[in-house]
Amino acid sequence: MKKRINRRKRHPDRDTMRREYDFSGAVRGSTAARYREGANIAVIDPDVLDVFPDSARVNQALRALAPVLRQQRRAPSKRQGS
């Protein structure tokens, strides 16, 4: 004899929040403005963390490198063999 499988219909609007989660003091949309401004995340490899310990150092290095990269982008490419 086969067992009957109890299949309940799942209601999509059913509350699935656990009781231990307390959002009573939360403010809706409190980080929306920061998110709208944009968030760029860069993962720094562990072998260079001693040089770039924080975002300020990363930004400092990128600002120093940016003019060189911009200049390379503007320079016309020279074709070889012509």
N, C-alpha and C positions, 0 to 999 in steps of 0.2 A: 504494500500500500504506500503510495507517495504522500509525502507531507505537503500540506497546502502552504504556499508561500504567502505571507502576509505583506501585501504591497499597499502601503498607504499613499494616497495622493499628496504630493508635496505642494504646499501653498507658497508661491513666490513672495507673498507679503508677510510671511510668518517671521516673527522676531527671532533672530538667531544670536543676538548679543548675549554674551555671558554675564552673569550677575556680578562677577568681580570687576568688570569694567565700569568705571564711574566717570561719566562725561558730564556730570551735573554742573561743573564750573567751566565747561568749554564754551568758546565763542566761535560761532560758525563763520567761516571765511576769514579768520584772523591772519592767515598767511597767504591769502589769495593775491594781494598786491605784490608781495615779494616774488611769488611764483610767476606772475604776469611779467615782471621786469626781466625775467630770464635767469636761469640757473645753469651754468656750464660746469660740469664736473670733469675733472681730470684726475686719473689715478696715477699717483707717483710710484714708480717702482722702488722697492726697498733699497736697492743699491745706490740710489741717488738721494735718499731721504736726508742724509747728512748735509747735503748742499742745499736742498729745498725743504726745510722743516715746516714751513707754513706757506699760506697763499701769498703773503706779502713778498716773500723771496721768489716765488715762482713768477709773480707779476713783474717784479723788478728785472728778472732775467729776460722775460719775454719782451718787455719794453726796450731793453738794450738790443735785442736781436731783431725786433720788428723793422727798423729802418733798413737794415741790410736785406731782409727778405723783400721789402717793398721795392727797393732799388733793383733787385734781381728780376722782379716781376715786370717792372717798367722797361728794362733794357731789351732792345730788339734782339731776337734770337738770330744768331749767325748760322747760315747754312754751310755745311761742309761740302766741298767738291764744286762749288759754284764760283 
